[in-house]
C-alpha cells in the first residue's frame, strides 16, 4: 500500500485535464494521482517534467532515466519507463537489463557509455570530475549536457518520491531483475 492514498476518480476538471494531457488515454499513474493530492506538489512536479522533445534522442533520454532510477533502487519509475519507452527507444533486452545491473551491455556506443558513467558518477558523488565532464561534453553540446544533468536530478527526485511513498509497481510495468 502506498503511504499516501492517490486520488480516485472523478477528478476535478483541472486535474483531469492535466492527467489527460500527460497520459494521452492511458490509465493515470499512481505517482501522478498521489502527487495531485497536493495541488502545489502536482503543479511543481509538472513544471519540472522533462518528457517533452528535448535536445536528446528518446534512446539517450531513456538510457539516462533508466540508469538513474535503477541506481536509486526505484523499481516503480524504472518499470514504467521500461514498459512505456524501451521498445520505442530501441533498447534491447540486454541493454534494459544493463541499466538495472552493471551498466555495461557491451553494445553501448562511446556516447551512450558517457551517459551511463555520468548517471553513475552523479549517483555516487553528486558531481562529475573534470575527466567525466570532458567525456560527456566530448559527445554532447552544452544544451544536451544540461539536459543530462537535469534528467539525472529530476529522476533522482522522482525516485525519492516513489520510494518514499512506497508506491507499488504499476500493473503493466517491468520489474527490476533480481
SVG drawing of the C-alpha trace seen along z (x, -y; Angstrom):
<svg xmlns="http://www.w3.org/2000/svg" viewBox="-16 -25 56 37">
<polyline fill="none" stroke="black" stroke-width="0.4" points="0.0,0.0 1.3,-3.5 1.8,-5.7 -0.4,-8.4 -3.6,-7.4 -3.8,-8.5 -6.7,-10.5 -9.6,-8.4 -12.0,-9.4 -13.9,-11.5 -11.2,-14.2 -11.6,-17.9 -11.8,-19.2 -8.4,-20.9 -6.8,-17.8 -8.5,-15.6 -7.3,-17.9 -3.7,-17.7 -3.9,-13.9 -5.3,-13.7 -2.5,-15.9 0.2,-13.7 -1.4,-10.2 -3.0,-10.6 -5.6,-8.0 -3.6,-5.6 -4.6,-5.0 -3.2,-7.6 -0.2,-6.5 -0.5,-6.3 2.6,-8.6 0.6,-11.3 -2.6,-10.6 -0.7,-10.8 1.2,-14.0 -2.1,-15.5 -3.4,-15.2 -1.4,-18.3 -2.1,-21.0 1.2,-22.7 3.2,-19.4 1.5,-18.4 2.0,-21.9 5.7,-21.9 6.2,-18.4 4.6,-19.1 6.7,-22.2 9.9,-20.2 8.9,-17.4 11.4,-16.6 9.3,-14.2 8.9,-16.7 11.0,-16.5 14.3,-17.9 17.8,-18.0 18.5,-14.3 17.1,-11.4 14.5,-9.2 17.1,-6.5 19.6,-8.8 17.0,-10.2 15.8,-6.7 19.3,-5.4 19.8,-8.2 16.4,-7.8 16.6,-4.1 20.1,-4.0 19.3,-6.8 16.2,-5.1 17.8,-1.7 20.8,-3.1 18.3,-4.7 16.5,-1.4 13.3,-2.9 11.6,0.1 8.4,-1.9 9.8,-4.5 12.3,-2.2 9.5,0.2 7.2,-2.5 9.9,-3.8 11.0,-0.4 7.4,0.7 6.4,-2.6 9.5,-3.7 12.2,-1.0 10.9,0.5 10.3,-2.9 13.8,-3.9 15.3,-0.9 16.7,0.6 17.4,4.3 16.6,6.7 20.3,6.8 20.5,3.0 17.5,2.7 19.0,5.3 22.3,3.4 20.6,0.2 19.5,2.2 22.7,4.1 26.3,3.5 25.6,0.8 27.6,2.4 25.5,4.0 28.5,4.5 26.5,2.7 26.7,-1.0 28.3,-3.5 31.0,-5.6 28.4,-8.5 26.0,-6.1 28.7,-4.9 29.3,-8.5 25.6,-8.8 25.8,-5.7 29.0,-6.9 27.5,-10.3 24.5,-8.8 26.7,-6.6 29.0,-9.4 26.2,-11.8 24.5,-9.0 27.7,-8.2 29.1,-11.7 26.5,-14.3 29.3,-15.7 31.4,-15.0 35.2,-15.0 36.8,-17.1 37.6,-13.9 33.9,-12.7 32.7,-16.1 35.1,-16.1 33.9,-12.7 30.3,-13.7 30.9,-17.1 33.0,-15.3 29.8,-13.7 27.2,-16.3 26.8,-20.0 26.1,-22.4 22.3,-22.1 22.5,-18.4 24.9,-18.2 22.5,-20.4 19.6,-18.1 21.5,-15.0 22.3,-16.7 18.7,-17.8 17.4,-14.3 19.6,-12.7 18.5,-15.2 14.8,-15.1 14.6,-11.3 16.6,-11.1 13.8,-13.3 11.2,-11.0 12.9,-8.0 12.8,-9.8 9.1,-10.4 8.1,-6.9 10.4,-5.1 9.4,-7.4 5.7,-6.8 6.3,-3.0 4.4,-3.1 3.7,0.5 4.6,1.2 2.1,0.3 0.2,3.3 2.0,3.4 5.3,2.1 8.6,4.0 10.2,5.3 13.8,4.8 15.8,8.0 16.6,9.9"/>
</svg>
